[in-house]
C-alpha cells in the first residue's frame, strides 16, 4: 500500500486503473457495482445506453483485465462483482495527489503572506 510520502513512481498499476475508469461506460459499470453489488451482464447493460450486450461485455473484460471486477458463470450469463481492493489503490493515489497539492498550496500561502 502506498504511503503519502511515496512518489508516484511507485504506482505502476494505477495508470491502468485510471485508464480503465476513464471511459464513461466503464465508470458507470463500476458505480453500479458499488451501489448494487454483484450483478449479471444483462443488468449492467442498463448502465450503457446505446451499447450492445457484446460491447458491455468488452468493457467488463477491460475492467477484469486490470483487476477491478471478476465474475462467475451462472447459467448462460456471468455475475460480475467489484474488487474493492483495486479501488483502494485508486483512492490511495488520489489521496497522495491531494496531499501534494495541499503542501504546495500551504507553501504558496506562506510565501504570499510573508512577502506582503
C-alpha positions, -999 to 999 in steps of 0.1 A, spaced: 0 0 0 12 35 -8 21 59 19 16 96 14 54 101 14 59 77 -15 63 90 -51 40 84 -80 67 62 -95 57 35 -70 23 31 -86 28 14 -120 -7 -2 -118 -25 30 -111 -22 43 -146 -40 12 -159 -67 15 -134 -73 52 -142 -73 44 -179 -100 17 -174 -120 41 -153 -116 69 -178 -143 55 -201 -178 67 -191 -194 33 -197 -168 15 -175 -171 42 -148 -209 37 -148 -205 0 -145 -181 4 -116 -205 28 -99 -234 5 -104 -215 -24 -89 -205 -2 -60 -241 7 -54 -259 -26 -60 -233 -53 -55 -228 -82 -79 -249 -81 -110 -254 -101 -142 -242 -87 -175 -278 -81 -186 -284 -57 -157 -251 -40 -162 -261 -33 -198 -286 -7 -184 -255 14 -175 -246 17 -211 -274 32 -232 -269 25 -269 -242 -1 -262 -248 -37 -272 -245 -65 -248 -213 -76 -266 -200 -40 -261 -208 -41 -224 -190 -75 -222 -159 -60 -238 -160 -31 -212 -163 -57 -184 -133 -76 -198 -112 -44 -197 -122 -39 -161 -114 -75 -154 -80 -73 -171 -70 -45 -146 -85 -64 -117 -114 -41 -109 -140 -68 -114 -143 -105 -116 -171 -129 -124 -186 -163 -120 -206 -181 -147 -242 -186 -137 -261 -205 -164 -256 -186 -197 -246 -153 -181 -219 -140 -158 -224 -125 -124 -199 -96 -120 -186 -82 -88 -163 -53 -79 -129 -60 -64 -128 -32 -38 -91 -37 -30 -83 -23 -65 -104 8 -59 -83 12 -27 -53 17 -50 -71 44 -69 -81 61 -36 -46 59 -22 -32 75 -53 -58 103 -53 -51 109 -16 -13 111 -24 -20 137 -52 -43 156 -28 -16 157 -2 9 170 -27 -14 198 -37 -22 207 -1 15 210 6 20 232 -24 -9 254 -15 4 258 20 38 269 7 22 293 -17 1 308 12 32 312 34 50 328 5 22 353 -2 16 361 34 54 366 42 60 386 10 32 410 17 
